[in-house]
Amino acid sequence: MSDQVYKLIEVTGTSGSSLEEAIQNAVSRAAKTVRAMRWFEVVEIRGRIDDNQVAQWQVTLKIGFALED
């Protein structure tokens, strides 16, 4: 087995429903253009407030993917 080399990208997913959905939205969108994704790390959680209610979750992720030969 050869040693892998990885690259990190940073993306922000949003959702009006939950943190988990915001994460899934970010990963799903990144998967359209990035291959060989292996892990993610949540680096920031924030949100938007409208009329004293949480209106949107915003989650910034680092996504690691393997570089191809």
CHARMM internal coordinates of N, CA and C (Angstrom, degrees):
IC EDIT
DIST 1 N 1 CA 1.4485
DIST 1 CA 1 C 1.5296
ANGL 1 N 1 CA 1 C 109.26
DIST 1 C 2 N 1.3128
ANGL 1 CA 1 C 2 N 117.03
DIHE 1 N 1 CA 1 C 2 N 131.06
DIST 2 N 2 CA 1.4529
ANGL 1 C 2 N 2 CA 120.59
DIHE 1 CA 1 C 2 N 2 CA -179.86
DIST 2 CA 2 C 1.5265
ANGL 2 N 2 CA 2 C 110.52
DIHE 1 C 2 N 2 CA 2 C -87.04
DIST 2 C 3 N 1.3180
ANGL 2 CA 2 C 3 N 115.59
DIHE 2 N 2 CA 2 C 3 N 155.96
DIST 3 N 3 CA 1.4593
ANGL 2 C 3 N 3 CA 120.60
DIHE 2 CA 2 C 3 N 3 CA 177.29
DIST 3 CA 3 C 1.5192
ANGL 3 N 3 CA 3 C 109.08
DIHE 2 C 3 N 3 CA 3 C -74.95
DIST 3 C 4 N 1.3111
ANGL 3 CA 3 C 4 N 116.49
DIHE 3 N 3 CA 3 C 4 N 137.89
DIST 4 N 4 CA 1.4639
ANGL 3 C 4 N 4 CA 122.30
DIHE 3 CA 3 C 4 N 4 CA -179.95
DIST 4 CA 4 C 1.5245
ANGL 4 N 4 CA 4 C 110.93
DIHE 3 C 4 N 4 CA 4 C -90.85
DIST 4 C 5 N 1.3132
ANGL 4 CA 4 C 5 N 115.42
DIHE 4 N 4 CA 4 C 5 N 153.33
DIST 5 N 5 CA 1.4608
ANGL 4 C 5 N 5 CA 122.70
DIHE 4 CA 4 C 5 N 5 CA 170.64
DIST 5 CA 5 C 1.5157
ANGL 5 N 5 CA 5 C 106.06
DIHE 4 C 5 N 5 CA 5 C -119.69
DIST 5 C 6 N 1.3245
ANGL 5 CA 5 C 6 N 116.24
DIHE 5 N 5 CA 5 C 6 N 136.75
DIST 6 N 6 CA 1.4594
ANGL 5 C 6 N 6 CA 121.77
DIHE 5 CA 5 C 6 N 6 CA -174.88
DIST 6 CA 6 C 1.5178
ANGL 6 N 6 CA 6 C 111.10
DIHE 5 C 6 N 6 CA 6 C -120.76
DIST 6 C 7 N 1.3120
ANGL 6 CA 6 C 7 N 115.05
DIHE 6 N 6 CA 6 C 7 N 155.11
DIST 7 N 7 CA 1.4596
ANGL 6 C 7 N 7 CA 123.00
DIHE 6 CA 6 C 7 N 7 CA 174.46
DIST 7 CA 7 C 1.5188
ANGL 7 N 7 CA 7 C 107.59
DIHE 6 C 7 N 7 CA 7 C -123.72
DIST 7 C 8 N 1.3342
ANGL 7 CA 7 C 8 N 116.59
DIHE 7 N 7 CA 7 C 8 N 149.26
DIST 8 N 8 CA 1.4570
ANGL 7 C 8 N 8 CA 122.17
DIHE 7 CA 7 C 8 N 8 CA 177.52
DIST 8 CA 8 C 1.5207
ANGL 8 N 8 CA 8 C 110.27
DIHE 7 C 8 N 8 CA 8 C -112.75
DIST 8 C 9 N 1.3266
ANGL 8 CA 8 C 9 N 115.49
DIHE 8 N 8 CA 8 C 9 N 140.24
DIST 9 N 9 CA 1.4560
ANGL 8 C 9 N 9 CA 121.43
DIHE 8 CA 8 C 9 N 9 CA 169.79
DIST 9 CA 9 C 1.5201
ANGL 9 N 9 CA 9 C 107.09
DIHE 8 C 9 N 9 CA 9 C -122.95
DIST 9 C 10 N 1.3125
ANGL 9 CA 9 C 10 N 116.95
DIHE 9 N 9 CA 9 C 10 N 161.84
DIST 10 N 10 CA 1.4588
ANGL 9 C 10 N 10 CA 121.17
DIHE 9 CA 9 C 10 N 10 CA 177.67
DIST 10 CA 10 C 1.5140
ANGL 10 N 10 CA 10 C 108.89
DIHE 9 C 10 N 10 CA 10 C -122.62
DIST 10 C 11 N 1.3178
ANGL 10 CA 10 C 11 N 116.38
DIHE 10 N 10 CA 10 C 11 N 128.90
DIST 11 N 11 CA 1.4632
ANGL 10 C 11 N 11 CA 122.35
DIHE 10 CA 10 C 11 N 11 CA 179.64
DIST 11 CA 11 C 1.5251
ANGL 11 N 11 CA 11 C 108.82
DIHE 10 C 11 N 11 CA 11 C -135.52
DIST 11 C 12 N 1.3292
ANGL 11 CA 11 C 12 N 116.09
DIHE 11 N 11 CA 11 C 12 N 158.39
DIST 12 N 12 CA 1.4630
ANGL 11 C 12 N 12 CA 121.58
DIHE 11 CA 11 C 12 N 12 CA 176.10
DIST 12 CA 12 C 1.5158
ANGL 12 N 12 CA 12 C 109.08
DIHE 11 C 12 N 12 CA 12 C -123.58
DIST 12 C 13 N 1.3341
ANGL 12 CA 12 C 13 N 115.98
DIHE 12 N 12 CA 12 C 13 N 123.39
DIST 13 N 13 CA 1.4586
ANGL 12 C 13 N 13 CA 121.99
DIHE 12 CA 12 C 13 N 13 CA 176.51
DIST 13 CA 13 C 1.5230
ANGL 13 N 13 CA 13 C 109.60
DIHE 12 C 13 N 13 CA 13 C -102.80
DIST 13 C 14 N 1.3117
ANGL 13 CA 13 C 14 N 115.85
DIHE 13 N 13 CA 13 C 14 N 150.82
DIST 14 N 14 CA 1.4635
ANGL 13 C 14 N 14 CA 120.54
DIHE 13 CA 13 C 14 N 14 CA 179.39
DIST 14 CA 14 C 1.5202
ANGL 14 N 14 CA 14 C 110.34
DIHE 13 C 14 N 14 CA 14 C -128.20
DIST 14 C 15 N 1.3410
ANGL 14 CA 14 C 15 N 114.38
DIHE 14 N 14 CA 14 C 15 N 156.17
DIST 15 N 15 CA 1.4568
ANGL 14 C 15 N 15 CA 120.71
DIHE 14 CA 14 C 15 N 15 CA 176.64
DIST 15 CA 15 C 1.5245
ANGL 15 N 15 CA 15 C 108.58
DIHE 14 C 15 N 15 CA 15 C -160.10
DIST 15 C 16 N 1.3028
ANGL 15 CA 15 C 16 N 115.88
DIHE 15 N 15 CA 15 C 16 N 144.74
DIST 16 N 16 CA 1.4496
ANGL 15 C 16 N 16 CA 121.10
DIHE 15 CA 15 C 16 N 16 CA 172.90
DIST 16 CA 16 C 1.5109
ANGL 16 N 16 CA 16 C 112.49
DIHE 15 C 16 N 16 CA 16 C -87.22
DIST 16 C 17 N 1.3533
ANGL 16 CA 16 C 17 N 117.17
DIHE 16 N 16 CA 16 C 17 N -4.39
DIST 17 N 17 CA 1.4602
ANGL 16 C 17 N 17 CA 121.38
DIHE 16 CA 16 C 17 N 17 CA -173.89
DIST 17 CA 17 C 1.5208
ANGL 17 N 17 CA 17 C 114.79
DIHE 16 C 17 N 17 CA 17 C -106.71
DIST 17 C 18 N 1.3665
ANGL 17 CA 17 C 18 N 117.09
DIHE 17 N 17 CA 17 C 18 N -50.87
DIST 18 N 18 CA 1.4663
ANGL 17 C 18 N 18 CA 118.46
DIHE 17 CA 17 C 18 N 18 CA -171.28
DIST 18 CA 18 C 1.5227
ANGL 18 N 18 CA 18 C 111.54
DIHE 17 C 18 N 18 CA 18 C -160.15
DIST 18 C 19 N 1.3298
ANGL 18 CA 18 C 19 N 114.26
DIHE 18 N 18 CA 18 C 19 N 163.57
DIST 19 N 19 CA 1.4620
ANGL 18 C 19 N 19 CA 120.38
DIHE 18 CA 18 C 19 N 19 CA 173.77
DIST 19 CA 19 C 1.5170
ANGL 19 N 19 CA 19 C 111.04
DIHE 18 C 19 N 19 CA 19 C -63.12
DIST 19 C 20 N 1.3378
ANGL 19 CA 19 C 20 N 115.78
DIHE 19 N 19 CA 19 C 20 N -43.71
DIST 20 N 20 CA 1.4613
ANGL 19 C 20 N 20 CA 120.20
DIHE 19 CA 19 C 20 N 20 CA -178.38
DIST 20 CA 20 C 1.5268
ANGL 20 N 20 CA 20 C 111.63
DIHE 19 C 20 N 20 CA 20 C -60.04
DIST 20 C 21 N 1.3263
ANGL 20 CA 20 C 21 N 116.41
DIHE 20 N 20 CA 20 C 21 N -40.81
DIST 21 N 21 CA 1.4666
ANGL 20 C 21 N 21 CA 119.76
DIHE 20 CA 20 C 21 N 21 CA 178.92
DIST 21 CA 21 C 1.5258
ANGL 21 N 21 CA 21 C 110.66
DIHE 20 C 21 N 21 CA 21 C -67.85
DIST 21 C 22 N 1.3167
ANGL 21 CA 21 C 22 N 118.02
DIHE 21 N 21 CA 21 C 22 N -37.03
DIST 22 N 22 CA 1.4669
ANGL 21 C 22 N 22 CA 120.88
DIHE 21 CA 21 C 22 N 22 CA 177.17
DIST 22 CA 22 C 1.5233
ANGL 22 N 22 CA 22 C 110.46
DIHE 21 C 22 N 22 CA 22 C -62.67
DIST 22 C 23 N 1.3381
ANGL 22 CA 22 C 23 N 116.88
DIHE 22 N 22 CA 22 C 23 N -41.19
DIST 23 N 23 CA 1.4636
ANGL 22 C 23 N 23 CA 120.97
DIHE 22 CA 22 C 23 N 23 CA 177.25
DIST 23 CA 23 C 1.5198
ANGL 23 N 23 CA 23 C 110.26
DIHE 22 C 23 N 23 CA 23 C -64.05
DIST 23 C 24 N 1.3301
ANGL 23 CA 23 C 24 N 116.79
DIHE 23 N 23 CA 23 C 24 N -47.46
DIST 24 N 24 CA 1.4642
ANGL 23 C 24 N 24 CA 120.31
DIHE 23 CA 23 C 24 N 24 CA -179.32
DIST 24 CA 24 C 1.5228
ANGL 24 N 24 CA 24 C 111.19
DIHE 23 C 24 N 24 CA 24 C -62.14
DIST 24 C 25 N 1.3285
ANGL 24 CA 24 C 25 N 117.57
DIHE 24 N 24 CA 24 C 25 N -39.34
DIST 25 N 25 CA 1.4601
ANGL 24 C 25 N 25 CA 120.68
DIHE 24 CA 24 C 25 N 25 CA 177.95
DIST 25 CA 25 C 1.5279
ANGL 25 N 25 CA 25 C 111.28
DIHE 24 C 25 N 25 CA 25 C -61.53
DIST 25 C 26 N 1.3271
ANGL 25 CA 25 C 26 N 117.04
DIHE 25 N 25 CA 25 C 26 N -40.85
DIST 26 N 26 CA 1.4687
ANGL 25 C 26 N 26 CA 120.42
DIHE 25 CA 25 C 26 N 26 CA 178.89
DIST 26 CA 26 C 1.5249
ANGL 26 N 26 CA 26 C 111.16
DIHE 25 C 26 N 26 CA 26 C -66.01
DIST 26 C 27 N 1.3332
ANGL 26 CA 26 C 27 N 116.80
DIHE 26 N 26 CA 26 C 27 N -46.16
DIST 27 N 27 CA 1.4645
ANGL 26 C 27 N 27 CA 120.73
DIHE 26 CA 26 C 27 N 27 CA -178.93
DIST 27 CA 27 C 1.5340
ANGL 27 N 27 CA 27 C 110.79
DIHE 26 C 27 N 27 CA 27 C -65.63
DIST 27 C 28 N 1.3235
ANGL 27 CA 27 C 28 N 116.52
DIHE 27 N 27 CA 27 C 28 N -43.56
DIST 28 N 28 CA 1.4677
ANGL 27 C 28 N 28 CA 120.23
DIHE 27 CA 27 C 28 N 28 CA -179.51
DIST 28 CA 28 C 1.5268
ANGL 28 N 28 CA 28 C 111.60
DIHE 27 C 28 N 28 CA 28 C -62.12
DIST 28 C 29 N 1.3144
ANGL 28 CA 28 C 29 N 116.16
DIHE 28 N 28 CA 28 C 29 N -41.67
DIST 29 N 29 CA 1.4671
ANGL 28 C 29 N 29 CA 119.16
DIHE 28 CA 28 C 29 N 29 CA -179.20
DIST 29 CA 29 C 1.5214
ANGL 29 N 29 CA 29 C 110.57
DIHE 28 C 29 N 29 CA 29 C -69.07
DIST 29 C 30 N 1.3331
ANGL 29 CA 29 C 30 N 117.77
DIHE 29 N 29 CA 29 C 30 N -42.25
DIST 30 N 30 CA 1.4642
ANGL 29 C 30 N 30 CA 120.93
DIHE 29 CA 29 C 30 N 30 CA 178.76
DIST 30 CA 30 C 1.5241
ANGL 30 N 30 CA 30 C 110.67
DIHE 29 C 30 N 30 CA 30 C -62.07
DIST 30 C 31 N 1.3297
ANGL 30 CA 30 C 31 N 117.42
DIHE 30 N 30 CA 30 C 31 N -35.10
DIST 31 N 31 CA 1.4652
ANGL 30 C 31 N 31 CA 121.64
DIHE 30 CA 30 C 31 N 31 CA -178.53
DIST 31 CA 31 C 1.5277
ANGL 31 N 31 CA 31 C 113.03
DIHE 30 C 31 N 31 CA 31 C -63.27
DIST 31 C 32 N 1.3291
ANGL 31 CA 31 C 32 N 117.71
DIHE 31 N 31 CA 31 C 32 N -18.05
DIST 32 N 32 CA 1.4631
ANGL 31 C 32 N 32 CA 120.26
DIHE 31 CA 31 C 32 N 32 CA 178.37
DIST 32 CA 32 C 1.5218
ANGL 32 N 32 CA 32 C 112.13
DIHE 31 C 32 N 32 CA 32 C -69.89
DIST 32 C 33 N 1.3451
ANGL 32 CA 32 C 33 N 117.43
DIHE 32 N 32 CA 32 C 33 N -23.93
DIST 33 N 33 CA 1.4682
ANGL 32 C 33 N 33 CA 119.70
DIHE 32 CA 32 C 33 N 33 CA -177.16
DIST 33 CA 33 C 1.5284
ANGL 33 N 33 CA 33 C 113.82
DIHE 32 C 33 N 33 CA 33 C -129.10
DIST 33 C 34 N 1.3193
ANGL 33 CA 33 C 34 N 117.93
DIHE 33 N 33 CA 33 C 34 N -7.20
DIST 34 N 34 CA 1.4649
ANGL 33 C 34 N 34 CA 121.06
DIHE 33 CA 33 C 34 N 34 CA -178.26
DIST 34 CA 34 C 1.5183
ANGL 34 N 34 CA 34 C 109.12
DIHE 33 C 34 N 34 CA 34 C -118.18
DIST 34 C 35 N 1.3352
ANGL 34 CA 34 C 35 N 115.86
DIHE 34 N 34 CA 34 C 35 N 128.51
DIST 35 N 35 CA 1.4665
ANGL 34 C 35 N 35 CA 120.62
DIHE 34 CA 34 C 35 N 35 CA 177.79
DIST 35 CA 35 C 1.5271
ANGL 35 N 35 CA 35 C 110.12
DIHE 34 C 35 N 35 CA 35 C -100.59
DIST 35 C 36 N 1.3000
ANGL 35 CA 35 C 36 N 115.95
DIHE 35 N 35 CA 35 C 36 N 162.20
DIST 36 N 36 CA 1.4679
ANGL 35 C 36 N 36 CA 124.41
DIHE 35 CA 35 C 36 N 36 CA 172.05
DIST 36 CA 36 C 1.5308
ANGL 36 N 36 CA 36 C 112.90
DIHE 35 C 36 N 36 CA 36 C 60.91
DIST 36 C 37 N 1.3350
ANGL 36 CA 36 C 37 N 117.04
DIHE 36 N 36 CA 36 C 37 N 36.93
DIST 37 N 37 CA 1.4659
ANGL 36 C 37 N 37 CA 119.63
DIHE 36 CA 36 C 37 N 37 CA 175.95
DIST 37 CA 37 C 1.5220
ANGL 37 N 37 CA 37 C 108.80
DIHE 36 C 37 N 37 CA 37 C -67.96
DIST 37 C 38 N 1.3359
ANGL 37 CA 37 C 38 N 116.62
DIHE 37 N 37 CA 37 C 38 N 139.10
DIST 38 N 38 CA 1.4574
ANGL 37 C 38 N 38 CA 120.65
DIHE 37 CA 37 C 38 N 38 CA -175.29
DIST 38 CA 38 C 1.5264
ANGL 38 N 38 CA 38 C 113.69
DIHE 37 C 38 N 38 CA 38 C -120.70
DIST 38 C 39 N 1.3181
ANGL 38 CA 38 C 39 N 118.95
DIHE 38 N 38 CA 38 C 39 N -34.66
DIST 39 N 39 CA 1.4595
ANGL 38 C 39 N 39 CA 119.98
DIHE 38 CA 38 C 39 N 39 CA -177.58
DIST 39 CA 39 C 1.5259
ANGL 39 N 39 CA 39 C 109.61
DIHE 38 C 39 N 39 CA 39 C -155.83
DIST 39 C 40 N 1.3439
ANGL 39 CA 39 C 40 N 114.53
DIHE 39 N 39 CA 39 C 40 N 167.82
DIST 40 N 40 CA 1.4568
ANGL 39 C 40 N 40 CA 120.06
DIHE 39 CA 39 C 40 N 40 CA 171.55
DIST 40 CA 40 C 1.5204
ANGL 40 N 40 CA 40 C 108.92
DIHE 39 C 40 N 40 CA 40 C -138.16
DIST 40 C 41 N 1.3229
ANGL 40 CA 40 C 41 N 114.88
DIHE 40 N 40 CA 40 C 41 N 156.41
DIST 41 N 41 CA 1.4567
ANGL 40 C 41 N 41 CA 122.78
DIHE 40 CA 40 C 41 N 41 CA 176.56
DIST 41 CA 41 C 1.5209
ANGL 41 N 41 CA 41 C 107.38
DIHE 40 C 41 N 41 CA 41 C -133.21
DIST 41 C 42 N 1.3131
ANGL 41 CA 41 C 42 N 117.40
DIHE 41 N 41 CA 41 C 42 N 127.34
DIST 42 N 42 CA 1.4583
ANGL 41 C 42 N 42 CA 121.05
DIHE 41 CA 41 C 42 N 42 CA 176.03
DIST 42 CA 42 C 1.5266
ANGL 42 N 42 CA 42 C 107.56
DIHE 41 C 42 N 42 CA 42 C -78.15
DIST 42 C 43 N 1.3319
ANGL 42 CA 42 C 43 N 116.79
DIHE 42 N 42 CA 42 C 43 N 122.07
DIST 43 N 43 CA 1.4617
ANGL 42 C 43 N 43 CA 120.06
DIHE 42 CA 42 C 43 N 43 CA -178.79
DIST 43 CA 43 C 1.5241
ANGL 43 N 43 CA 43 C 112.60
DIHE 42 C 43 N 43 CA 43 C -108.64
DIST 43 C 44 N 1.3387
ANGL 43 CA 43 C 44 N 117.31
DIHE 43 N 43 CA 43 C 44 N -18.40
DIST 44 N 44 CA 1.4591
ANGL 43 C 44 N 44 CA 119.39
DIHE 43 CA 43 C 44 N 44 CA 179.51
DIST 44 CA 44 C 1.5240
ANGL 44 N 44 CA 44 C 109.93
DIHE 43 C 44 N 44 CA 44 C -159.41
DIST 44 C 45 N 1.3079
ANGL 44 CA 44 C 45 N 115.47
DIHE 44 N 44 CA 44 C 45 N 139.17
DIST 45 N 45 CA 1.4634
ANGL 44 C 45 N 45 CA 121.99
DIHE 44 CA 44 C 45 N 45 CA 173.52
DIST 45 CA 45 C 1.5219
ANGL 45 N 45 CA 45 C 107.01
DIHE 44 C 45 N 45 CA 45 C -124.80
DIST 45 C 46 N 1.3070
ANGL 45 CA 45 C 46 N 115.04
DIHE 45 N 45 CA 45 C 46 N 130.17
DIST 46 N 46 CA 1.4686
ANGL 45 C 46 N 46 CA 120.12
DIHE 45 CA 45 C 46 N 46 CA 176.01
DIST 46 CA 46 C 1.5165
ANGL 46 N 46 CA 46 C 107.57
DIHE 45 C 46 N 46 CA 46 C -149.68
DIST 46 C 47 N 1.3017
ANGL 46 CA 46 C 47 N 116.43
DIHE 46 N 46 CA 46 C 47 N 176.83
DIST 47 N 47 CA 1.4539
ANGL 46 C 47 N 47 CA 119.16
DIHE 46 CA 46 C 47 N 47 CA -179.72
DIST 47 CA 47 C 1.5119
ANGL 47 N 47 CA 47 C 111.80
DIHE 46 C 47 N 47 CA 47 C -158.29
DIST 47 C 48 N 1.3022
ANGL 47 CA 47 C 48 N 113.78
DIHE 47 N 47 CA 47 C 48 N 175.79
DIST 48 N 48 CA 1.4578
ANGL 47 C 48 N 48 CA 121.71
DIHE 47 CA 47 C 48 N 48 CA 178.30
DIST 48 CA 48 C 1.5287
ANGL 48 N 48 CA 48 C 108.58
DIHE 47 C 48 N 48 CA 48 C -114.64
DIST 48 C 49 N 1.3179
ANGL 48 CA 48 C 49 N 115.58
DIHE 48 N 48 CA 48 C 49 N 140.78
DIST 49 N 49 CA 1.4617
ANGL 48 C 49 N 49 CA 121.71
DIHE 48 CA 48 C 49 N 49 CA 179.18
DIST 49 CA 49 C 1.5187
ANGL 49 N 49 CA 49 C 108.65
DIHE 48 C 49 N 49 CA 49 C -114.33
DIST 49 C 50 N 1.3227
ANGL 49 CA 49 C 50 N 116.63
DIHE 49 N 49 CA 49 C 50 N 129.06
DIST 50 N 50 CA 1.4653
ANGL 49 C 50 N 50 CA 123.42
DIHE 49 CA 49 C 50 N 50 CA 173.28
DIST 50 CA 50 C 1.5206
ANGL 50 N 50 CA 50 C 107.87
DIHE 49 C 50 N 50 CA 50 C -126.76
DIST 50 C 51 N 1.3093
ANGL 50 CA 50 C 51 N 117.04
DIHE 50 N 50 CA 50 C 51 N 129.79
DIST 51 N 51 CA 1.4660
ANGL 50 C 51 N 51 CA 121.77
DIHE 50 CA 50 C 51 N 51 CA 177.96
DIST 51 CA 51 C 1.5275
ANGL 51 N 51 CA 51 C 112.63
DIHE 50 C 51 N 51 CA 51 C 50.96
DIST 51 C 52 N 1.3337
ANGL 51 CA 51 C 52 N 115.26
DIHE 51 N 51 CA 51 C 52 N 45.77
DIST 52 N 52 CA 1.4726
ANGL 51 C 52 N 52 CA 122.55
DIHE 51 CA 51 C 52 N 52 CA 177.71
DIST 52 CA 52 C 1.5241
ANGL 52 N 52 CA 52 C 114.03
DIHE 51 C 52 N 52 CA 52 C 62.14
DIST 52 C 53 N 1.3294
ANGL 52 CA 52 C 53 N 118.06
DIHE 52 N 52 CA 52 C 53 N 22.26
DIST 53 N 53 CA 1.4655
ANGL 52 C 53 N 53 CA 123.10
DIHE 52 CA 52 C 53 N 53 CA 177.74
DIST 53 CA 53 C 1.5298
ANGL 53 N 53 CA 53 C 109.34
DIHE 52 C 53 N 53 CA 53 C -129.36
DIST 53 C 54 N 1.3193
ANGL 53 CA 53 C 54 N 115.49
DIHE 53 N 53 CA 53 C 54 N 148.47
DIST 54 N 54 CA 1.4692
ANGL 53 C 54 N 54 CA 119.18
DIHE 53 CA 53 C 54 N 54 CA 173.81
DIST 54 CA 54 C 1.5199
ANGL 54 N 54 CA 54 C 108.24
DIHE 53 C 54 N 54 CA 54 C -67.13
DIST 54 C 55 N 1.3266
ANGL 54 CA 54 C 55 N 115.63
DIHE 54 N 54 CA 54 C 55 N 120.30
DIST 55 N 55 CA 1.4635
ANGL 54 C 55 N 55 CA 120.77
DIHE 54 CA 54 C 55 N 55 CA -176.77
DIST 55 CA 55 C 1.5231
ANGL 55 N 55 CA 55 C 112.34
DIHE 54 C 55 N 55 CA 55 C -103.30
DIST 55 C 56 N 1.3245
ANGL 55 CA 55 C 56 N 116.45
DIHE 55 N 55 CA 55 C 56 N -26.68
DIST 56 N 56 CA 1.4670
ANGL 55 C 56 N 56 CA 118.88
DIHE 55 CA 55 C 56 N 56 CA -177.01
DIST 56 CA 56 C 1.5265
ANGL 56 N 56 CA 56 C 109.81
DIHE 55 C 56 N 56 CA 56 C -158.44
DIST 56 C 57 N 1.3287
ANGL 56 CA 56 C 57 N 115.48
DIHE 56 N 56 CA 56 C 57 N 138.74
DIST 57 N 57 CA 1.4562
ANGL 56 C 57 N 57 CA 122.86
DIHE 56 CA 56 C 57 N 57 CA 171.86
DIST 57 CA 57 C 1.5164
ANGL 57 N 57 CA 57 C 108.22
DIHE 56 C 57 N 57 CA 57 C -96.47
DIST 57 C 58 N 1.3333
ANGL 57 CA 57 C 58 N 116.38
DIHE 57 N 57 CA 57 C 58 N 139.12
DIST 58 N 58 CA 1.4594
ANGL 57 C 58 N 58 CA 122.69
DIHE 57 CA 57 C 58 N 58 CA 176.97
DIST 58 CA 58 C 1.5289
ANGL 58 N 58 CA 58 C 107.16
DIHE 57 C 58 N 58 CA 58 C -128.74
DIST 58 C 59 N 1.3240
ANGL 58 CA 58 C 59 N 117.30
DIHE 58 N 58 CA 58 C 59 N 120.41
DIST 59 N 59 CA 1.4575
ANGL 58 C 59 N 59 CA 122.11
DIHE 58 CA 58 C 59 N 59 CA -176.85
DIST 59 CA 59 C 1.5280
ANGL 59 N 59 CA 59 C 109.12
DIHE 58 C 59 N 59 CA 59 C -124.46
DIST 59 C 60 N 1.3230
ANGL 59 CA 59 C 60 N 115.73
DIHE 59 N 59 CA 59 C 60 N 121.10
DIST 60 N 60 CA 1.4591
ANGL 59 C 60 N 60 CA 120.82
DIHE 59 CA 59 C 60 N 60 CA 177.46
DIST 60 CA 60 C 1.5245
ANGL 60 N 60 CA 60 C 108.43
DIHE 59 C 60 N 60 CA 60 C -95.60
DIST 60 C 61 N 1.3320
ANGL 60 CA 60 C 61 N 115.14
DIHE 60 N 60 CA 60 C 61 N 129.85
DIST 61 N 61 CA 1.4598
ANGL 60 C 61 N 61 CA 122.88
DIHE 60 CA 60 C 61 N 61 CA -177.57
DIST 61 CA 61 C 1.5137
ANGL 61 N 61 CA 61 C 110.64
DIHE 60 C 61 N 61 CA 61 C -121.70
DIST 61 C 62 N 1.3259
ANGL 61 CA 61 C 62 N 115.80
DIHE 61 N 61 CA 61 C 62 N 148.61
DIST 62 N 62 CA 1.4493
ANGL 61 C 62 N 62 CA 122.00
DIHE 61 CA 61 C 62 N 62 CA 161.35
DIST 62 CA 62 C 1.5228
ANGL 62 N 62 CA 62 C 105.16
DIHE 61 C 62 N 62 CA 62 C -100.04
DIST 62 C 63 N 1.3221
ANGL 62 CA 62 C 63 N 116.65
DIHE 62 N 62 CA 62 C 63 N 129.09
DIST 63 N 63 CA 1.4525
ANGL 62 C 63 N 63 CA 121.66
DIHE 62 CA 62 C 63 N 63 CA 178.27
DIST 63 CA 63 C 1.5215
ANGL 63 N 63 CA 63 C 107.90
DIHE 62 C 63 N 63 CA 63 C -115.11
DIST 63 C 64 N 1.3390
ANGL 63 CA 63 C 64 N 115.33
DIHE 63 N 63 CA 63 C 64 N 127.90
DIST 64 N 64 CA 1.4575
ANGL 63 C 64 N 64 CA 120.73
DIHE 63 CA 63 C 64 N 64 CA 178.75
DIST 64 CA 64 C 1.5133
ANGL 64 N 64 CA 64 C 110.17
DIHE 63 C 64 N 64 CA 64 C -99.69
DIST 64 C 65 N 1.3304
ANGL 64 CA 64 C 65 N 116.16
DIHE 64 N 64 CA 64 C 65 N 136.28
DIST 65 N 65 CA 1.4523
ANGL 64 C 65 N 65 CA 120.26
DIHE 64 CA 64 C 65 N 65 CA 176.47
DIST 65 CA 65 C 1.5241
ANGL 65 N 65 CA 65 C 110.02
DIHE 64 C 65 N 65 CA 65 C -138.04
DIST 65 C 66 N 1.3284
ANGL 65 CA 65 C 66 N 115.39
DIHE 65 N 65 CA 65 C 66 N 150.73
DIST 66 N 66 CA 1.4569
ANGL 65 C 66 N 66 CA 121.76
DIHE 65 CA 65 C 66 N 66 CA -178.05
DIST 66 CA 66 C 1.5307
ANGL 66 N 66 CA 66 C 110.15
DIHE 65 C 66 N 66 CA 66 C -77.64
DIST 66 C 67 N 1.3172
ANGL 66 CA 66 C 67 N 116.65
DIHE 66 N 66 CA 66 C 67 N 135.01
DIST 67 N 67 CA 1.4563
ANGL 66 C 67 N 67 CA 120.73
DIHE 66 CA 66 C 67 N 67 CA 172.91
DIST 67 CA 67 C 1.5193
ANGL 67 N 67 CA 67 C 108.84
DIHE 66 C 67 N 67 CA 67 C -76.55
DIST 67 C 68 N 1.3221
ANGL 67 CA 67 C 68 N 115.67
DIHE 67 N 67 CA 67 C 68 N 139.54
DIST 68 N 68 CA 1.4501
ANGL 67 C 68 N 68 CA 120.75
DIHE 67 CA 67 C 68 N 68 CA -178.68
DIST 68 CA 68 C 1.5195
ANGL 68 N 68 CA 68 C 110.76
DIHE 67 C 68 N 68 CA 68 C -85.18
DIST 68 C 69 N 1.3292
ANGL 68 CA 68 C 69 N 115.79
DIHE 68 N 68 CA 68 C 69 N 153.22
DIST 69 N 69 CA 1.4650
ANGL 68 C 69 N 69 CA 120.76
DIHE 68 CA 68 C 69 N 69 CA 177.53
DIST 69 CA 69 C 1.5041
ANGL 69 N 69 CA 69 C 111.39
DIHE 68 C 69 N 69 CA 69 C -69.11
END
COOR INIT
IC SEED 1 N 1 CA 1 C
IC BUILD
